[in-house]
Amino acid sequence: MNIHASLLPKYRGASPIQYAVINGEKESGVTIMMMAETLDTGDMLDQEAVVLDEKETFGSLHDKLSSLGSRLILKTITKLGEGTAVRTPQDDSRTCYVGMIKKSMGDIDWSMDAVSIERLIRGLNPWPSAYSVWNGKVMKLWEAKVVDKEYEGAYGQVVEVDRDSLVIKTGKGGLSIRKLQLQGKKCMDIDAFLRGYPIAEGTVLERLAGASSCTENVGRKEERGV
């Protein structure tokens, strides 16, 4: 048997928990299934769902499903011992596969809409994290809030800033950053961050992939764990 952290046949593959958050699913769950030659295709023995919180992260959902899976596998073993377990074939027409998460996925494309970016931030929290580049340094974003308002300016531009608010223009709407972590520093709430690191309105956050060669070298070192 195998414990899989999704409601099969949806989200077969290596990263079902992250993609449930990134794609804005309302629920996820755990499936106990029989092993098969091809990935995550075996007959299902049992399945239970959980509702995702509106601020669910990869980390929080992982913990929920871990607890659920430990209970469900014992329940399934009991059914097998009693001869009451039922094997249910998966409907291949309803499946999708999700591959391994790569660190490069966290390099925020600010032309995306604010809702998608906010989900990406939660789906990659705590690993590998979503990030952007400010002042030549990688800045990890840990929490954000969607602002339903359209702004003038470039994608990734700081369009509102005050004592406890930093709003970035996206492809649709704005994104208010609530928690972040500058390279080499600790994670901070936005008000504490802005007291130590003022960011002027009009500043444009960059993508690591398009930043200067110096910044790219910093990013590569960070990925190697330096």
N, CA, C and O of each residue as an XYZ file, in Angstrom:
904
protein
N       0.840     -1.202      0.000
C       0.000      0.000      0.000
C       0.872      1.248      0.000
O       2.060      1.214      0.318
N       0.232      2.345     -0.369
C       0.929      3.621     -0.409
C      -0.011      4.707      0.121
O      -1.218      4.663     -0.121
N       0.549      5.679      0.844
C      -0.205      6.854      1.286
C       0.123      7.996      0.337
O       1.291      8.354      0.185
N      -0.879      8.567     -0.299
C      -0.655      9.671     -1.235
C      -1.438     10.900     -0.782
O      -2.617     10.810     -0.437
N      -0.766     12.046     -0.788
C      -1.345     13.271     -0.227
C      -2.163     14.062     -1.246
O      -1.893     15.236     -1.497
N      -3.153     13.414     -1.821
C      -4.115     14.109     -2.679
C      -5.376     13.262     -2.774
O      -5.412     12.115     -2.328
N      -6.402     13.851     -3.363
C      -7.631     13.103     -3.622
C      -7.514     12.500     -5.018
O      -8.009     13.057     -5.997
N      -6.849     11.354     -5.085
C      -6.661     10.692     -6.375
C      -8.016     10.422     -7.029
O      -9.015     10.194     -6.347
N      -8.033     10.453     -8.373
C      -6.892     10.478     -9.286
C      -6.302     11.860     -9.556
O      -5.391     11.976    -10.376
N      -6.786     12.909     -8.897
C      -6.218     14.238     -9.104
C      -4.875     14.364     -8.410
O      -4.677     13.859     -7.305
N      -3.958     15.044     -9.077
C      -2.626     15.335     -8.538
C      -1.813     14.090     -8.218
O      -1.326     13.919     -7.101
N      -1.673     13.228     -9.208
C      -0.645     12.199     -9.106
C       0.711     12.890     -9.218
O       0.812     13.978     -9.785
N       1.745     12.262     -8.681
C       3.082     12.821     -8.847
C       3.710     13.300     -7.557
O       3.265     12.958     -6.461
N       4.769     14.112     -7.709
C       5.689     14.397     -6.612
C       5.281     15.541     -5.695
O       5.763     15.606     -4.564
N       4.410     16.448     -6.139
C       4.158     17.646     -5.327
C       2.676     18.007     -5.238
O       2.298     19.140     -5.540
N       1.841     17.067     -4.831
C       0.406     17.343     -4.776
C       0.018     18.383     -3.725
O      -0.954     19.115     -3.911
N       0.757     18.452     -2.639
C       0.404     19.391     -1.569
C       0.644     20.829     -2.034
O      -0.217     21.694     -1.872
N       1.816     21.072     -2.608
C       2.124     22.427     -3.065
C       1.133     22.900     -4.118
O       0.661     24.036     -4.066
N       0.815     22.025     -5.080
C      -0.053     22.455     -6.173
C      -1.498     22.631     -5.741
O      -2.233     23.403     -6.357
N      -1.916     21.942     -4.709
C      -3.260     22.179     -4.190
C      -3.396     23.621     -3.713
O      -4.434     24.253     -3.912
N      -2.336     24.142     -3.077
C      -2.341     25.535     -2.624
C      -2.144     26.489     -3.790
O      -2.883     27.464     -3.921
N      -1.161     26.224     -4.635
C      -0.842     27.106     -5.758
C      -2.031     27.261     -6.703
O      -2.264     28.343     -7.240
N      -2.779     26.184     -6.903
C      -3.911     26.222     -7.836
C      -5.217     26.666     -7.188
O      -6.256     26.709     -7.847
N      -5.167     26.995     -5.905
C      -6.351     27.519     -5.242
C      -7.448     26.496     -5.008
O      -8.630     26.836     -5.050
N      -7.071     25.241     -4.760
C      -8.075     24.215     -4.489
C      -8.804     24.504     -3.175
O      -8.217     25.037     -2.234
N     -10.069     24.153     -3.124
C     -10.859     24.328     -1.910
C     -10.643     23.186     -0.922
O     -10.829     23.360      0.282
N     -10.252     22.018     -1.433
C     -10.005     20.879     -0.565
C      -8.865     20.030     -1.113
O      -8.546     20.069     -2.302
N      -8.272     19.276     -0.227
C      -7.267     18.280     -0.584
C      -7.567     17.059      0.278
O      -8.667     16.941      0.819
N      -6.613     16.157      0.412
C      -6.889     14.993      1.234
C      -5.816     13.939      1.111
O      -4.727     14.193      0.597
N      -6.138     12.752      1.588
C      -5.215     11.617      1.571
C      -5.920     10.418      0.959
O      -7.088     10.154      1.243
N      -5.194      9.698      0.115
C      -5.693      8.457     -0.486
C      -4.773      7.308     -0.111
O      -3.556      7.409     -0.262
N      -5.345      6.229      0.372
C      -4.599      4.983      0.578
C      -4.874      4.108     -0.635
O      -6.029      3.852     -0.975
N      -3.809      3.650     -1.284
C      -3.996      2.905     -2.537
C      -3.028      1.737     -2.599
O      -2.049      1.673     -1.855
N      -3.321      0.826     -3.493
C      -2.411     -0.278     -3.773
C      -1.308      0.208     -4.705
O      -1.540      1.075     -5.547
N      -0.137     -0.336     -4.559
C       0.973     -0.005     -5.452
C       0.724     -0.601     -6.839
O       0.113     -1.660     -6.979
N       1.214      0.108     -7.857
C       1.103     -0.355     -9.237
C       2.402     -0.013     -9.959
O       3.236      0.731     -9.442
N       2.561     -0.568    -11.167
C       3.800     -0.347    -11.901
C       3.983      1.117    -12.283
O       5.099      1.633    -12.215
N       2.913      1.795    -12.682
C       3.011      3.200    -13.054
C       2.651      4.086    -11.866
O       1.940      3.663    -10.955
N       3.150      5.316    -11.888
C       3.128      6.196    -10.732
C       1.719      6.555    -10.268
O       0.929      7.127    -11.019
N       1.420      6.211     -9.020
C       0.192      6.621     -8.339
C      -1.093      6.207     -9.073
O      -2.077      6.947     -9.072
N      -1.080      5.041     -9.687
C      -2.229      4.591    -10.483
C      -2.984      3.425     -9.860
O      -3.982      2.973    -10.420
N      -2.528      2.928     -8.712
C      -3.124      1.729     -8.132
C      -4.550      1.925     -7.636
O      -5.008      3.053     -7.450
N      -5.239      0.815     -7.425
C      -6.610      0.868     -6.919
C      -6.647      1.549     -5.551
O      -5.771      1.336     -4.713
N      -7.672      2.367     -5.342
C      -7.833      3.091     -4.085
C      -8.549      2.221     -3.060
O      -9.507      1.518     -3.382
N      -8.066      2.279     -1.816
C      -8.655      1.525     -0.713
C      -9.461      2.418      0.233
O     -10.459      1.987      0.810
N      -9.022      3.651      0.379
C      -9.734      4.581      1.251
C      -9.279      5.994      0.915
O      -8.215      6.199      0.331
N     -10.108      6.968      1.297
C      -9.815      8.360      0.967
C     -10.601      9.279      1.901
O     -11.776      9.042      2.181
N      -9.937     10.326      2.374
C     -10.606     11.336      3.193
C     -10.126     12.719      2.761
O      -8.981     12.888      2.342
N     -11.013     13.703      2.869
C     -10.719     15.065      2.420
C     -10.582     16.018      3.601
O     -11.117     15.775      4.682
N      -9.858     17.102      3.373
C      -9.782     18.218      4.322
C     -10.037     19.511      3.548
O      -9.700     19.619      2.369
N     -10.633     20.481      4.224
C     -10.882     21.791      3.616
C      -9.659     22.670      3.830
O      -9.095     22.708      4.923
N      -9.253     23.377      2.778
C      -8.111     24.276      2.884
C      -8.542     25.614      3.465
O      -9.557     26.184      3.063
N      -7.758     26.107      4.415
C      -7.957     27.440      4.963
C      -7.567     28.479      3.911
O      -6.735     28.208      3.044
N      -8.165     29.661      3.989
C      -7.865     30.693      2.984
C      -6.413     31.154      3.046
O      -5.912     31.732      2.081
N      -5.733     30.910      4.157
C      -4.322     31.262      4.284
C      -3.446     30.013      4.373
O      -2.337     30.068      4.905
N      -3.935     28.902      3.860
C      -3.193     27.642      3.903
C      -1.850     27.777      3.191
O      -1.754     28.377      2.121
N      -0.826     27.211      3.802
C       0.493     27.149      3.170
C       0.855     25.692      2.902
O       0.199     24.774      3.396
N       1.901     25.496      2.120
C       2.413     24.142      1.914
C       2.708     23.486      3.255
O       2.364     22.324      3.469
N       3.350     24.231      4.166
C       3.709     23.669      5.464
C       2.514     23.285      6.309
O       2.497     22.204      6.898
N       1.504     24.156      6.381
C       0.335     23.868      7.221
C      -0.488     22.716      6.648
O      -0.997     21.880      7.395
N      -0.619     22.673      5.315
C      -1.377     21.582      4.696
C      -0.624     20.264      4.825
O      -1.238     19.219      5.041
N       0.696     20.305      4.694
C       1.507     19.103      4.892
C       1.238     18.491      6.265
O       1.073     17.277      6.386
N       1.193     19.334      7.299
C       0.988     18.835      8.653
C      -0.424     18.264      8.823
O      -0.603     17.238      9.479
N      -1.414     18.920      8.241
C      -2.788     18.409      8.295
C      -2.881     17.027      7.656
O      -3.474     16.110      8.224
N      -2.288     16.887      6.466
C      -2.392     15.626      5.735
C      -1.551     14.533      6.372
O      -1.898     13.355      6.288
N      -0.453     14.909      7.006
C       0.364     13.928      7.724
C      -0.427     13.308      8.869
O      -0.406     12.094      9.071
N      -1.124     14.159      9.613
C      -1.946     13.659     10.716
C      -3.098     12.799     10.206
O      -3.394     11.741     10.761
N      -3.740     13.270      9.142
C      -4.841     12.497      8.556
C      -4.347     11.159      8.017
O      -4.993     10.132      8.226
N      -3.222     11.160      7.334
C      -2.693      9.936      6.743
C      -2.353      8.881      7.778
O      -2.561      7.691      7.544
N      -1.827      9.310      8.929
C      -1.468      8.342      9.974
C      -2.708      7.643     10.524
O      -2.670      6.457     10.852
N      -3.809      8.390     10.623
C      -5.057      7.769     11.105
C      -5.686      6.880     10.030
O      -6.195      5.794     10.309
N      -5.632      7.382      8.784
C      -6.313      6.666      7.713
C      -5.631      5.340      7.379
O      -6.309      4.368      7.048
N      -4.302      5.288      7.460
C      -3.608      4.050      7.129
C      -3.934      2.961      8.154
O      -4.057      1.790      7.794
N      -4.075      3.339      9.429
C      -4.448      2.357     10.455
C      -5.868      1.854     10.232
O      -6.152      0.668     10.397
N      -6.748      2.763      9.857
C      -8.133      2.387      9.557
C      -8.172      1.407      8.383
O      -8.928      0.436      8.398
N      -7.352      1.674      7.371
C      -7.335      0.824      6.176
C      -6.759     -0.559      6.489
O      -7.261     -1.571      5.999
N      -5.707     -0.596      7.305
C      -5.114     -1.879      7.688
C      -6.139     -2.734      8.442
O      -6.216     -3.947      8.248
N      -6.915     -2.085      9.297
C      -7.959     -2.808     10.028
C      -8.982     -3.398      9.065
O      -9.395     -4.547      9.228
N      -9.393     -2.625      8.065
C     -10.339     -3.125      7.063
C      -9.774     -4.313      6.299
O     -10.479     -5.286      6.033
N      -8.490     -4.222      5.947
C      -7.861     -5.331      5.224
C      -7.856     -6.596      6.083
O      -8.129     -7.695      5.600
N      -7.539     -6.415      7.362
C      -7.524     -7.566      8.261
C      -8.894     -8.202      8.428
O      -9.015     -9.415      8.601
N      -9.921     -7.369      8.373
C     -11.296     -7.865      8.519
C     -11.893     -8.342      7.201
O     -12.972     -8.934      7.182
N     -11.192     -8.085      6.101
C     -11.696     -8.469      4.788
C     -12.787     -7.558      4.262
O     -13.557     -7.956      3.388
N     -12.865     -6.313      4.792
C     -13.930     -5.394      4.371
C     -13.431     -4.282      3.456
O     -14.225     -3.457      3.005
N     -12.133     -4.243      3.175
C     -11.585     -3.203      2.304
C     -12.077     -3.415      0.869
O     -12.158     -4.544      0.384
N     -12.399     -2.318      0.212
C     -12.887     -2.375     -1.173
C     -11.889     -1.663     -2.086
O     -11.507     -0.520     -1.835
N     -11.476     -2.352     -3.144
C     -10.558     -1.755     -4.119
C     -11.370     -1.025     -5.191
O     -12.238     -1.610     -5.837
N     -11.069      0.271     -5.366
C     -11.771      1.089     -6.354
C     -10.775      1.562     -7.405
O      -9.859      2.317     -7.078
N     -10.929      1.137     -8.669
C     -10.018      1.595     -9.727
C     -10.102      3.108     -9.908
O     -11.167      3.701     -9.737
N      -8.991      3.720    -10.250
C      -8.973      5.154    -10.505
C      -9.519      5.452    -11.906
O      -9.352      4.659    -12.833
N     -10.166      6.599    -12.037
C     -10.666      7.065    -13.324
C      -9.560      7.884    -13.989
O      -9.351      9.046    -13.642
N      -8.858      7.282    -14.938
C      -7.719      7.947    -15.569
C      -8.112      9.210    -16.328
O      -7.262     10.065    -16.574
N      -9.370      9.342    -16.700
C      -9.804     10.525    -17.440
C      -9.848     11.767    -16.548
O      -9.954     12.887    -17.049
N      -9.767     11.576    -15.239
C      -9.861     12.700    -14.308
C      -8.527     13.027    -13.654
O      -8.482     13.778    -12.680
N      -7.449     12.475    -14.176
C      -6.173     12.636    -13.498
C      -5.359     13.794    -14.050
O      -5.618     14.294    -15.144
N      -4.372     14.205    -13.272
C      -3.332     15.120    -13.740
C      -2.077     14.826    -12.920
O      -2.165     14.406    -11.766
N      -0.926     15.047    -13.515
C       0.355     14.804    -12.861
C       1.014     16.124    -12.494
O       0.903     17.107    -13.226
N       1.695     16.143    -11.367
C       2.469     17.310    -10.962
C       3.897     16.865    -10.693
O       4.132     15.907     -9.956
N       4.842     17.566    -11.294
C       6.245     17.196    -11.172
C       6.881     17.737     -9.900
O       6.200     18.271     -9.025
N       8.193     17.589     -9.816
C       8.934     18.046     -8.648
C       9.004     19.568     -8.624
O       9.081     20.214     -9.669
N       8.977     20.122     -7.435
C       9.112     21.560     -7.247
C      10.587     21.944     -7.391
O      11.465     21.300     -6.818
N      10.842     22.991     -8.156
C      12.198     23.513     -8.318
C      12.295     24.901     -7.696
O      11.306     25.633     -7.651
N      13.484     25.265     -7.215
C      13.673     26.573     -6.592
C      13.355     27.706     -7.545
O      12.888     28.762     -7.118
N      13.599     27.504     -8.825
C      13.354     28.553     -9.811
C      11.874     28.917     -9.915
O      11.541     29.997    -10.405
N      10.985     28.039     -9.465
C       9.555     28.343     -9.496
C       9.217     29.536     -8.613
O       8.214     30.214     -8.837
N      10.049     29.794     -7.612
C       9.781     30.889     -6.692
C      10.153     32.263     -7.211
O       9.853     33.266     -6.562
N      10.797     32.333     -8.361
C      11.214     33.611     -8.959
C       9.968     34.317     -9.500
O       9.505     33.998    -10.595
N       9.428     35.265     -8.751
C       8.107     35.826     -9.040
C       8.081     36.595    -10.358
O       8.901     37.480    -10.598
N       7.124     36.237    -11.197
C       6.833     36.966    -12.424
C       5.713     37.945    -12.093
O       4.557     37.547    -11.953
N       6.052     39.215    -11.969
C       5.087     40.209    -11.514
C       4.018     40.535    -12.547
O       3.070     41.259    -12.243
N       4.155     40.012    -13.767
C       3.088     40.197    -14.754
C       1.919     39.242    -14.500
O       0.850     39.401    -15.090
N       2.117     38.254    -13.627
C       1.013     37.389    -13.208
C       0.033     38.203    -12.379
O       0.385     39.262    -11.858
N      -1.206     37.711    -12.254
C      -2.180     38.424    -11.435
C      -1.869     38.241     -9.957
O      -1.207     37.279     -9.568
N      -2.352     39.170     -9.137
C      -2.032     39.173     -7.713
C      -2.523     37.921     -6.999
O      -1.845     37.417     -6.104
N      -3.693     37.410     -7.383
C      -4.230     36.204     -6.756
C      -3.275     35.030     -6.956
O      -2.997     34.292     -6.011
N      -2.769     34.850     -8.183
C      -1.868     33.732     -8.477
C      -0.545     33.868     -7.733
O       0.005     32.878     -7.253
N      -0.035     35.097     -7.636
C       1.232     35.302     -6.928
C       1.059     35.027     -5.435
O       1.926     34.416     -4.810
N      -0.056     35.475     -4.868
C      -0.300     35.233     -3.447
C      -0.402     33.744     -3.160
O       0.101     33.277     -2.139
N      -1.044     32.994     -4.046
C      -1.110     31.541     -3.879
C       0.267     30.905     -4.013
O       0.596     29.974     -3.278
N       1.074     31.403     -4.948
C       2.430     30.880     -5.126
C       3.243     31.073     -3.849
O       3.962     30.169     -3.424
N       3.127     32.245     -3.240
C       3.851     32.525     -2.001
C       3.478     31.509     -0.924
O       4.350     30.985     -0.230
N       2.179     31.233     -0.785
C       1.747     30.262      0.225
C       2.121     28.835     -0.158
O       2.472     28.031      0.706
N       2.049     28.517     -1.445
C       2.344     27.160     -1.895
C       3.815     26.781     -1.808
O       4.154     25.598     -1.798
N       4.694     27.786     -1.745
C       6.133     27.523     -1.633
C       6.673     27.873     -0.241
O       7.882     28.001     -0.051
N       5.777     28.024      0.713
C       6.148     28.325      2.086
C       5.965     27.055      2.932
O       4.833     26.585      3.044
N       7.011     26.477      3.530
C       8.312     27.083      3.814
C       9.423     26.759      2.814
O      10.523     27.297      2.940
N       9.175     25.904      1.833
C      10.253     25.570      0.888
C       9.674     25.438     -0.501
O       8.589     24.877     -0.653
N      10.352     25.930     -1.517
C      11.650     26.622     -1.493
C      11.534     28.127     -1.300
O      12.555     28.811     -1.237
N      10.330     28.659     -1.205
C       9.993     30.068     -0.988
C       9.849     30.811     -2.312
O      10.493     30.483     -3.309
N       8.985     31.820     -2.288
C       8.843     32.736     -3.422
C       9.722     33.952     -3.137
O       9.887     34.350     -1.983
N      10.278     34.532     -4.180
C      11.253     35.602     -3.957
C      11.289     36.586     -5.121
O      10.810     36.309     -6.221
N      11.877     37.744     -4.835
C      12.144     38.746     -5.853
C      13.507     39.354     -5.530
O      14.174     38.918     -4.592
N      13.918     40.347     -6.293
C      15.226     40.969     -6.079
C      15.035     42.462     -5.846
O      14.398     43.150     -6.644
N      15.590     42.949     -4.751
C      15.563     44.383     -4.433
C      16.959     44.836     -4.049
O      17.616     44.228     -3.204
N      17.401     45.909     -4.680
C      18.698     46.500     -4.349
C      19.839     45.485     -4.453
O      20.786     45.504     -3.666
N      19.719     44.598     -5.449
C      20.764     43.612     -5.688
C      20.749     42.407     -4.774
O      21.659     41.581     -4.829
N      19.717     42.287     -3.918
C      19.651     41.170     -2.982
C      18.336     40.415     -3.147
O      17.300     40.996     -3.469
N      18.406     39.110     -2.919
C      17.206     38.279     -2.978
C      16.342     38.572     -1.751
O      16.836     38.615     -0.624
N      15.053     38.769     -1.988
C      14.108     39.055     -0.926
C      13.001     38.003     -0.966
O      12.220     37.953     -1.917
N      12.938     37.164      0.066
C      11.918     36.124      0.133
C      10.624     36.720      0.670
O      10.634     37.493      1.628
N       9.519     36.354      0.050
C       8.212     36.840      0.472
C       7.450     35.689      1.132
O       7.250     34.638      0.523
N       7.031     35.896      2.373
C       6.421     34.828      3.150
C       4.920     34.989      3.332
O       4.214     34.005      3.553
N       4.429     36.207      3.243
C       2.992     36.422      3.409
C       2.581     37.683      2.669
O       3.291     38.688      2.703
N       1.444     37.632      2.006
C       0.975     38.788      1.240
C      -0.543     38.795      1.207
O      -1.193     37.799      1.522
N      -1.096     39.944      0.818
C      -2.543     40.104      0.725
C      -2.883     40.743     -0.610
O      -2.230     41.698     -1.030
N      -3.902     40.221     -1.277
C      -4.320     40.750     -2.571
C      -5.042     42.081     -2.371
O      -5.890     42.219     -1.490
N      -4.685     43.059     -3.211
C      -5.352     44.360     -3.216
C      -6.143     44.467     -4.518
O      -5.565     44.468     -5.605
N      -7.446     44.556     -4.403
C      -8.317     44.600     -5.581
C      -8.391     46.031     -6.121
O      -9.394     46.726     -5.959
N      -7.305     46.445     -6.764
C      -7.197     47.801     -7.295
C      -6.169     47.787     -8.418
O      -5.153     47.099     -8.329
N      -6.434     48.542     -9.466
C      -5.499     48.607    -10.588
C      -4.610     49.836    -10.459
O      -5.057     50.902    -10.034
N      -3.348     49.669    -10.830
C      -2.359     50.728    -10.674
C      -1.660     51.019    -12.003
O      -1.575     50.160    -12.881
N      -1.169     52.236    -12.124
C      -0.292     52.602    -13.229
C       1.127     52.163    -12.888
O       1.457     51.945    -11.722
N       1.957     52.037    -13.910
C       3.356     51.714    -13.670
C       3.749     50.367    -14.220
O       2.970     49.701    -14.902
N       4.971     49.976    -13.915
C       5.538     48.718    -14.418
C       5.177     47.572    -13.487
O       4.932     47.777    -12.298
N       5.147     46.363    -14.037
C       4.954     45.184    -13.196
C       6.108     45.087    -12.199
O       7.272     45.253    -12.566
N       5.777     44.819    -10.950
C       6.803     44.729     -9.914
C       7.152     46.059     -9.281
O       8.046     46.123     -8.437
N       6.464     47.128     -9.672
C       6.757     48.456     -9.129
C       6.052     48.674     -7.801
O       4.901     48.277     -7.621
N       6.757     49.309     -6.874
C       6.160     49.702     -5.598
C       5.225     50.881     -5.864
O       5.676     51.957     -6.258
N       3.936     50.681     -5.650
C       2.955     51.708     -5.998
C       2.329     52.369     -4.771
O       1.731     53.438     -4.886
N       2.457     51.759     -3.622
C       2.008     52.356     -2.370
C       2.978     51.954     -1.273
O       3.381     50.794     -1.185
N       3.346     52.899     -0.448
C       4.215     52.591      0.685
C       3.926     53.577      1.815
O       3.869     54.786      1.592
N       3.745     53.057      3.027
C       3.644     53.890      4.218
C       4.283     53.135      5.373
O       5.068     52.217      5.135
N       3.979     53.484      6.595
C       4.681     52.906      7.747
C       4.543     51.397      7.834
O       5.484     50.708      8.230
N       3.377     50.875      7.467
C       3.157     49.435      7.626
C       2.531     48.806      6.388
O       1.769     47.845      6.495
N       2.850     49.346      5.216
C       2.269     48.813      3.985
C       3.223     48.989      2.809
O       3.848     50.037      2.642
N       3.316     47.947      2.009
C       4.129     47.987      0.790
C       3.354     47.240     -0.285
O       3.230     46.017     -0.219
N       2.830     47.956     -1.273
C       1.989     47.367     -2.309
C       2.730     47.346     -3.634
O       3.299     48.354     -4.054
N       2.720     46.180     -4.295
C       3.418     45.980     -5.556
C       2.402     45.803     -6.680
O       1.411     45.090     -6.523
N       2.652     46.452     -7.806
C       1.774     46.294     -8.965
C       2.004     44.944     -9.619
O       3.148     44.531     -9.809
N       0.929     44.255     -9.963
C       1.010     42.977    -10.665
C       0.253     43.075    -11.985
O      -0.239     44.141    -12.352
N       0.166     41.961    -12.686
C      -0.568     41.939    -13.950
C      -2.037     42.246    -13.784
O      -2.673     42.740    -14.716
N      -2.589     41.965    -12.623
C      -3.962     42.323    -12.290
C      -4.046     42.539    -10.797
O      -3.849     41.606    -10.018
N      -4.338     43.770    -10.389
C      -4.409     44.094     -8.977
C      -3.048     44.376     -8.377
O      -2.035     44.426     -9.075
N      -3.048     44.559     -7.067
C      -1.807     44.798     -6.344
C      -1.593     43.735     -5.287
O      -2.517     43.005     -4.930
N      -0.368     43.649     -4.788
C      -0.040     42.679     -3.751
C       0.596     43.421     -2.591
O       1.663     44.018     -2.730
N      -0.074     43.376     -1.437
C       0.440     44.014     -0.237
C       1.301     43.017      0.526
O       0.799     41.995      0.995
N       2.574     43.301      0.653
C       3.509     42.388      1.311
C       3.360     42.527      2.824
O       3.410     43.634      3.359
N       3.178     41.394      3.513
C       2.976     41.396      4.962
C       4.186     40.870      5.739
O       4.499     41.383      6.813
N       4.863     39.861      5.209
C       6.065     39.321      5.842
C       7.095     39.031      4.764
O       6.759     38.529      3.691
N       8.347     39.347      5.053
C       9.408     39.133      4.069
C      10.740     38.946      4.778
O      10.867     39.155      5.984
N      11.721     38.548      3.989
C      13.037     38.244      4.546
C      14.104     38.628      3.536
O      14.203     38.014      2.473
N      14.889     39.620      3.852
C      15.975     40.033      2.981
C      17.134     39.059      3.133
O      17.376     38.524      4.215
N      17.838     38.840      2.046
C      18.964     37.899      2.037
C      19.918     38.168      3.193
O      20.410     39.285      3.352
N      20.179     37.138      4.001
C      21.089     37.257      5.122
C      20.462     37.801      6.394
O      21.144     37.939      7.409
N      19.150     38.116      6.352
C      18.465     38.677      7.515
C      17.346     37.742      7.962
O      17.051     36.753      7.292
N      16.729     38.057      9.090
C      15.634     37.242      9.595
C      14.310     37.683      8.965
O      14.209     38.774      8.404
N      13.310     36.825      9.067
C      11.979     37.149      8.582
C      11.374     38.249      9.454
O      11.483     38.205     10.679
N      10.730     39.244      8.813
C      10.164     40.368      9.548
C       8.776     40.721      9.026
O       8.482     40.538      7.845
N       7.925     41.231      9.920
C       6.690     41.861      9.486
C       7.047     43.107      8.695
O       8.127     43.671      8.874
N       6.140     43.543      7.812
C       6.462     44.629      6.900
C       6.778     45.926      7.638
O       7.657     46.672      7.205
N       6.083     46.218      8.749
C       6.366     47.475      9.456
C       7.771     47.495     10.029
O       8.454     48.518      9.961
N       8.213     46.373     10.594
C       9.577     46.291     11.129
C      10.607     46.383     10.006
O      11.650     47.020     10.156
N      10.302     45.743      8.885
C      11.226     45.776      7.748
C      11.407     47.202      7.239
O      12.534     47.644      7.011
N      10.305     47.918      7.062
C      10.385     49.260      6.487
C      11.067     50.254      7.411
O      11.615     51.254      6.946
N      11.044     49.996      8.714
C      11.775     50.869      9.641
C      13.275     50.756      9.436
O      14.006     51.731      9.610
N      13.729     49.580      9.069
C      15.164     49.382      8.868
C      15.615     49.488      7.429
O      16.774     49.798      7.152
N      14.684     49.228      6.498
C      15.029     49.212      5.073
C      13.957     49.972      4.283
O      13.077     49.352      3.686
N      14.024     51.300      4.276
C      13.024     52.086      3.542
C      13.069     51.768      2.044
O      14.146     51.699      1.450
N      11.907     51.577      1.447
C      11.794     51.350     -0.001
C      10.925     52.465     -0.577
O       9.783     52.650     -0.157
N      11.464     53.195     -1.528
C      10.761     54.346     -2.083
C       9.691     53.909     -3.075
O       9.865     52.931     -3.802
N       8.586     54.642     -3.096
C       7.563     54.417     -4.107
C       8.179     54.618     -5.492
O       8.945     55.559     -5.699
N       7.856     53.755     -6.420
C       8.444     53.808     -7.755
C       9.554     52.790     -7.959
O       9.930     52.503     -9.096
N      10.091     52.232     -6.855
C      11.093     51.171     -6.950
C      10.490     49.956     -7.653
O       9.333     49.606     -7.418
N      11.277     49.320     -8.511
C      10.799     48.139     -9.226
C      11.548     46.905     -8.733
O      12.777     46.852     -8.791
N      10.804     45.921     -8.250
C      11.404     44.647     -7.857
C      11.686     43.831     -9.115
O      10.876     43.808    -10.041
N      12.825     43.170     -9.144
C      13.252     42.431    -10.327
C      13.087     40.934    -10.150
O      12.918     40.436     -9.038
N      13.140     40.241    -11.248
C      13.224     38.782    -11.214
C      14.686     38.386    -11.119
O      15.544     39.042    -11.711
N      14.978     37.338    -10.392
C      16.357     36.861    -10.286
C      16.883     36.462    -11.654
O      18.051     36.698    -11.963
N      16.035     35.859    -12.472
C      16.452     35.407    -13.802
C      16.874     36.561    -14.687
O      17.665     36.365    -15.609
N      16.357     37.788    -14.428
C      16.691     38.925    -15.275
C      17.531     39.963    -14.586
O      17.739     41.049    -15.126
N      18.024     39.652    -13.393
C      18.813     40.621    -12.648
C      20.254     40.631    -13.135
O      20.616     39.901    -14.057
N      21.075     41.470    -12.500
C      22.476     41.612    -12.911
C      23.245     40.333    -12.658
O      22.805     39.481    -11.887
N      24.385     40.195    -13.300
C      25.206     38.991    -13.146
C      25.647     38.818    -11.701
O      25.792     37.694    -11.223
N      25.861     39.941    -10.998
C      26.252     39.863     -9.590
C      25.140     39.219     -8.772
O      25.390     38.344     -7.943
N      23.909     39.663     -9.016
C      22.768     39.101     -8.290
C      22.559     37.645     -8.634
O      22.235     36.837     -7.764
N      22.744     37.299     -9.912
C      22.588     35.911    -10.328
C      23.579     35.016     -9.599
O      23.240     33.900     -9.204
N      24.822     35.513     -9.417
C      25.811     34.725     -8.703
C      25.404     34.519     -7.256
O      25.608     33.443     -6.696
N      24.828     35.549     -6.650
C      24.350     35.424     -5.271
C      23.273     34.351     -5.201
O      23.279     33.516     -4.297
N      22.336     34.375     -6.169
C      21.266     33.402     -6.192
C      21.769     31.988     -6.328
O      21.273     31.074     -5.669
N      22.789     31.802     -7.212
C      23.306     30.451     -7.409
C      24.001     29.958     -6.144
O      23.896     28.779     -5.805
N      24.702     30.835     -5.446
C      25.341     30.440     -4.205
C      24.302     30.039     -3.175
O      24.469     29.063     -2.443
N      23.223     30.814     -3.134
C      22.155     30.523     -2.173
C      21.544     29.160     -2.445
O      21.239     28.422     -1.508
N      21.358     28.812     -3.721
C      20.761     27.528     -4.066
C      21.664     26.378     -3.695
O      21.191     25.279     -3.407
N      23.002     26.631     -3.698
C      23.932     25.560     -3.313
C      24.062     25.465     -1.803
O      24.745     24.581     -1.286
N      23.392     26.394     -1.083
C      23.446     26.358      0.356
C      24.616     27.096      0.940
O      24.949     26.898      2.109
N      25.282     27.981      0.124
C      26.424     28.741      0.616
C      25.954     29.873      1.505
O      26.773     30.634      2.020
